[in-house]
Amino acid sequence: MENDYGCDMRGMLSFQILWLLSKKPMHGEEIAREMEKRRGEKPKAGTIYPALKELKEKKLIKGAKKGKTIVYSLTPAGRQGTKRAMAYFCRCFGEIFEQGK
C-alpha cells in the first residue's frame, strides 16, 4: 500500500478490523468503508477478506450469514484479544500521542 507516511501501515490491518468489530458487527464492505473514513483510501477486497479469513481461523471473529451477506463479529476470545492489543498499542505508542498535544 503506497502512502506518504514513510513506513508500511499494513501491519495495522488486523488490529483495525478487530477494533472496528469491537464497536459493532459489520460485513466486509462496511468494514472497508469504515477503514476508508480513517485511512483516506478504501482497502481492496483482496486485502480485507484474507484478513477476515485469518482472524476467523484464529477464532477471534465469527461470521453469520444474513441473506447473501456475512456479518462478522468478535468472539469472546476476539474481545479479549482486542482489549490486550489496545493496551499493548497504548503502551507502545501512547507517548507519541502525548507529545503531539
C-alpha positions in Angstrom: 0.0 0.0 0.0 1.6 3.2 -1.1 1.4 6.1 1.3 3.2 9.3 2.4 3.9 8.1 5.9 7.4 6.9 5.3 6.5 3.5 6.8 4.4 0.5 5.9 1.0 0.7 7.7 -0.3 -2.7 6.5 0.6 -4.4 9.8 -2.3 -2.5 11.4 -5.0 -4.2 9.3 -6.0 -7.0 11.7 -5.8 -4.7 14.7 -8.1 -2.1 12.9 -10.6 -4.8 11.9 -10.8 -6.1 15.4 -11.2 -2.6 16.8 -14.0 -1.8 14.3 -15.8 -5.0 15.2 -15.5 -4.2 18.9 -17.8 -1.3 18.1 -20.5 -3.4 16.3 -20.9 -6.4 13.9 -20.2 -5.5 10.3 -20.0 -7.1 6.8 -16.8 -6.8 4.8 -17.9 -3.9 2.7 -18.9 -2.0 5.8 -15.5 -2.6 7.3 -13.8 -1.4 4.2 -15.9 1.9 4.2 -15.1 2.5 7.9 -11.4 2.0 7.2 -11.6 4.4 4.2 -13.0 7.1 6.6 -10.0 6.7 8.8 -7.2 5.9 6.2 -8.3 8.1 3.4 -8.4 5.2 1.0 -10.6 2.1 0.8 -8.8 -1.2 1.1 -9.4 -3.7 -1.7 -11.5 -6.8 -1.2 -8.2 -8.8 -1.8 -6.9 -7.1 1.3 -9.9 -7.3 3.6 -11.2 -10.8 3.0 -7.9 -12.7 3.5 -7.5 -10.8 6.8 -11.1 -11.7 7.8 -10.4 -15.3 6.9 -7.2 -15.4 9.1 -9.0 -13.8 12.0 -11.8 -16.3 11.7 -9.2 -19.2 11.6 -7.7 -17.8 14.8 -11.2 -17.9 16.3 -11.1 -14.1 17.0 -14.1 -13.4 14.8 -17.1 -15.4 13.6 -19.3 -14.8 10.5 -23.1 -15.2 10.4 -24.8 -15.3 7.1 -27.6 -12.8 6.7 -29.1 -13.3 3.3 -26.2 -13.1 0.8 -24.1 -11.2 3.3 -21.8 -12.4 6.0 -21.8 -10.2 9.1 -18.7 -10.5 11.2 -18.5 -10.1 15.0 -16.0 -10.7 17.7 -15.9 -14.0 19.6 -15.2 -13.9 23.3 -11.5 -14.7 22.5 -11.5 -11.8 20.0 -13.0 -9.4 22.5 -10.2 -10.3 25.0 -7.5 -10.2 22.3 -8.7 -6.8 21.2 -8.5 -5.4 24.8 -5.0 -6.8 25.1 -4.0 -5.4 21.7 -5.4 -2.0 22.6 -3.5 -2.0 25.9 -0.3 -3.0 24.1 -0.8 -0.3 21.4 -1.3 2.4 24.1 1.9 1.2 26.0 3.9 1.3 22.8 2.6 4.4 21.1 0.7 6.4 23.8 3.8 8.6 24.4 3.7 9.6 20.7 0.2 11.0 21.1 1.0 12.8 24.3 3.9 14.6 22.6 1.6 15.7 19.8 -0.6 17.7 22.2 
